[in-house]
């Protein structure tokens, strides 16, 4: 199999799983194993993070009108506060969705930068990814069942500072233990803090933009500094994975938004538990790599 075909297939997996609470990292790791790729190779490690940019641009494209509206209202709130006291001005700034997203991002980004080495080590452990899938699935099922009846915040615009910080802290867990799922952590964290399913999902989408742009940029710079410059073939693979993940992720976002408005997250929790248990079993019986028995 050529690197180009492998890149396209991984782009499909990334686009399908990035915003569903099933862990795109776990699925990319499994896909790389099943495709026979060397996961210890620095290029494929960087590739797995880089193609997330395609999925993130899908968020920007899908929510473009909403994002521009937020940017406009943010500028208006700052202008409105110019004639007010400094405390009132600060209060307006802290209440805006864009500010809360960036605060939540900061809460996540600093600890994740410090534990980057731990994240890399955990990413190599397939059994740990399986455990994270199972534990996260159970937690997600319980949270969705219990807290969906205790909603205090129906819309994204109603989120407060305390909720934003809590969601940022929840996302650290997802970064430290691949398989937990960034989407699952932010959605479940939001629900625990009283957000409705749709509000938690929307905040997860918007928060993914700075988080994943930072992560992808950081990994790309690490690769360029520490490793050789990508070859033309590798750049082609990166481009193919990027475009594929964008197209697939855009369709998934549209479908998932409609799903959440009428249904819960229970099916995804059950799926996580099944896949995680299968991964743990396979790892224990056949070794730490996903290779079919001969």
C-alpha positions in Angstrom: 0.0 0.0 0.0 1.4 3.4 -0.9 1.7 6.3 1.6 -0.8 8.3 -0.4 -3.6 5.6 0.0 -2.7 5.2 3.6 -2.9 9.0 4.1 -6.4 9.1 2.5 -7.7 6.3 4.6 -6.4 7.9 7.7 -8.0 11.2 6.6 -11.3 9.4 6.4 -10.9 8.0 9.9 -9.9 11.4 11.3 -12.8 13.1 9.7 -15.3 10.5 10.9 -14.1 10.4 14.5 -12.6 13.8 15.4 -15.8 15.4 16.7 -17.6 12.3 17.8 -16.9 11.4 21.4 -15.2 8.1 20.5 -11.5 9.3 20.4 -10.0 10.1 17.0 -6.5 9.4 18.4 -7.5 5.8 19.3 -8.9 5.2 15.9 -5.9 6.7 14.1 -3.6 4.6 16.1 -5.6 1.5 15.3 -5.8 2.5 11.6 -2.0 2.9 11.5 -1.5 -0.5 13.0 -4.0 -2.2 10.6 -2.4 -0.4 7.7 1.0 -1.8 8.7 2.5 1.7 9.3 5.4 2.2 11.7 3.9 4.3 14.5 7.3 5.0 15.9 8.2 6.8 12.7 8.3 10.6 13.4 6.5 11.4 10.2 3.5 9.3 10.9 3.4 10.7 14.5 3.3 14.2 13.1 0.9 13.2 10.3 -1.7 12.0 12.9 -1.7 15.4 14.5 -1.4 17.5 11.4 -4.4 16.1 9.6 -6.5 17.3 12.5 -6.1 20.8 10.9 -8.4 19.7 8.1 -11.1 18.7 10.6 -10.7 22.0 12.4 -11.0 24.0 9.2 -14.3 22.1 8.7 -15.5 23.6 12.0 -14.5 27.1 10.9 -16.3 26.6 7.6 -19.4 25.1 9.1 -19.7 27.8 11.8 -18.4 30.7 9.8 -21.4 32.9 10.2 -21.6 32.2 13.9 -17.9 32.9 14.3 -18.1 36.2 12.5 -21.2 37.1 14.5 -19.3 36.4 17.7 -16.3 38.5 16.5 -18.6 41.4 15.8 -20.4 41.2 19.1 -17.1 40.9 20.9 -15.9 44.1 19.3 -19.2 45.8 20.2 -19.0 44.6 23.9 -15.5 46.1 24.1 -16.7 49.4 22.7 -19.7 49.4 25.0 -17.3 49.0 28.0 -15.1 51.9 27.0 -17.3 54.4 28.7 -17.9 52.2 31.7 -15.9 51.5 34.8 -13.0 49.1 34.5 -14.8 46.4 36.5 -17.9 46.6 34.2 -15.7 46.5 31.2 -13.9 43.4 32.5 -17.2 41.8 33.3 -18.4 42.3 29.7 -15.2 40.8 28.4 -15.4 37.7 30.6 -19.0 36.9 29.7 -18.4 36.8 26.0 -18.2 33.3 24.4 -15.0 34.0 22.5 -13.3 35.1 25.8 -14.5 32.0 27.6 -13.3 29.8 24.8 -9.8 31.3 25.0 -9.8 31.1 28.8 -10.7 27.4 28.6 -8.0 26.9 26.0 -5.4 28.5 28.2 -6.4 26.3 31.1 -5.8 23.3 28.9 -2.8 24.4 26.9 -0.3 25.2 29.6 -0.5 21.9 31.5 -0.6 19.9 28.2 2.6 21.6 27.0 4.3 20.6 30.3 3.2 17.0 30.0 3.8 16.6 26.3 6.4 13.8 26.9 3.8 11.8 29.0 1.3 12.2 26.3 3.7 10.7 23.8 4.4 7.8 26.1 0.8 7.0 26.7 0.1 7.2 22.9 2.4 4.2 22.5 0.4 2.0 24.9 -2.5 0.4 23.1 -3.8 -1.2 26.3 -4.0 2.2 27.9 -5.9 3.5 25.0 -8.3 0.6 25.4 -8.8 1.3 29.1 -9.4 5.0 28.4 -12.1 4.1 25.8 -13.9 1.8 28.3 -13.6 4.1 31.3 -14.6 7.1 29.2 -17.5 5.3 27.7 -18.9 4.3 31.1 -18.4 7.9 32.5 -20.0 9.3 29.4 -23.1 7.1 29.7 -23.5 7.9 33.4 -23.0 11.7 32.9 -25.4 11.9 29.9 -28.1 9.9 31.8 -27.8 11.8 35.1 -26.9 15.4 34.1 -29.1 15.7 31.0 -31.9 16.1 33.5 -30.1 18.9 35.5 -29.6 21.5 32.8 -29.0 25.1 33.9 -27.5 26.5 30.8 -29.4 25.9 27.5 -27.3 28.0 25.1 -23.7 28.6 24.4 -24.1 32.4 25.0 -25.1 31.6 28.6 -21.9 29.9 29.6 -20.1 31.5 32.5 -16.4 31.7 33.6 -16.6 28.8 36.1 -18.1 26.5 33.5 -15.4 27.4 30.9 -12.6 26.8 33.4 -14.1 23.4 34.4 -14.3 22.3 30.7 -10.7 23.3 30.2 -9.6 21.2 33.1 -11.6 18.2 31.9 -9.8 18.5 28.5 -6.4 18.0 30.2 -7.5 14.5 31.1 -8.2 13.7 27.5 -4.8 15.1 26.4 -2.9 13.1 29.0 -4.7 9.8 28.3 -5.3 9.2 24.5 -8.4 7.3 24.0 -10.3 9.5 26.5 -11.4 11.7 23.6 -11.2 15.5 23.7 -14.7 15.8 22.5 -16.0 13.4 25.1 -14.1 15.2 27.9 -15.4 18.7 26.9 -19.0 17.5 26.4 -19.1 15.5 29.6 -17.4 18.3 31.5 -19.9 20.7 30.1 -22.9 18.5 31.1 -21.6 18.1 34.6 -21.4 21.9 34.9 -25.1 22.2 33.8 -24.8 22.7 30.1 -27.4 21.2 27.7 -26.3 18.6 25.2 -26.3 21.1 22.4 -24.5 23.9 24.3 -21.8 21.4 25.5 -21.4 20.2 21.9 -21.1 23.7 20.5 -18.6 24.8 23.1 -16.6 21.6 22.3 -16.6 22.6 18.6 -15.4 26.1 19.2 -12.8 25.1 21.8 -11.4 22.6 19.4 -10.3 25.4 17.0 -7.5 27.0 19.2 -6.6 23.7 20.9 -6.0 21.8 17.7 -4.4 24.6 15.8 -1.9 24.9 18.6 -1.3 21.2 18.9 -0.9 20.6 15.1 1.4 23.7 14.8 3.5 22.6 17.7 3.9 19.0 16.4 4.8 20.3 12.9 7.4 22.6 14.3 8.9 19.8 16.4 9.2 17.6 13.4 10.8 20.3 11.2 13.3 21.2 13.9 14.2 17.7 15.1 13.7 15.7 12.0 14.5 16.0 8.3 12.3 18.2 6.1 9.4 16.2 4.6 9.9 14.9 1.1 7.6 15.7 -1.8 5.9 12.3 -1.3 5.4 13.1 2.4 4.0 16.6 1.6 1.6 14.9 -0.9 0.5 12.5 1.8 0.0 15.3 4.3 -2.1 17.3 1.7 -4.2 14.2 0.9 -4.9 13.5 4.5 -5.7 17.1 5.2 -8.2 17.5 2.4 -9.9 14.2 3.1 -10.3 14.9 6.8 -11.8 18.3 6.0 -14.5 17.0 3.6 -15.5 14.0 5.8 -15.4 16.1 9.0 -17.7 18.8 7.5 -20.3 16.1 6.7 -20.0 14.6 10.2 -20.4 18.0 12.0 -23.7 18.6 10.1 -25.0 15.1 10.9 -23.9 15.2 14.6 -25.5 18.6 15.3 -28.8 17.2 14.1 -28.4 14.0 16.1 -27.7 15.7 19.4 -30.7 17.9 19.2 -33.0 14.8 19.2 -30.9 12.0 20.8 -28.3 11.6 23.5 -24.7 10.3 23.6 -25.5 6.8 24.9 -24.9 4.9 21.6 -21.4 6.4 21.4 -20.7 5.4 25.0 -21.7 1.8 24.2 -19.5 1.9 21.1 -16.5 3.1 23.1 -16.9 0.3 25.6 -17.1 -2.4 22.9 -14.1 -1.1 20.9 -12.1 -0.5 24.1 -12.8 -4.0 25.4 -11.9 -5.5 22.1 -8.6 -3.5 22.0 -7.7 -4.6 25.5 -8.4 -8.3 24.7 -6.5 -8.1 21.4 -3.5 -6.5 23.1 -3.4 -9.0 25.9 -3.9 -12.1 23.8 -1.9 -11.2 20.7 0.6 -8.7 22.1 0.8 -4.9 22.2 0.5 -4.5 18.4 -2.7 -5.0 16.4 -1.6 -7.9 14.2 -3.8 -10.8 13.2 -2.6 -14.2 14.5 -0.7 -16.3 12.0 
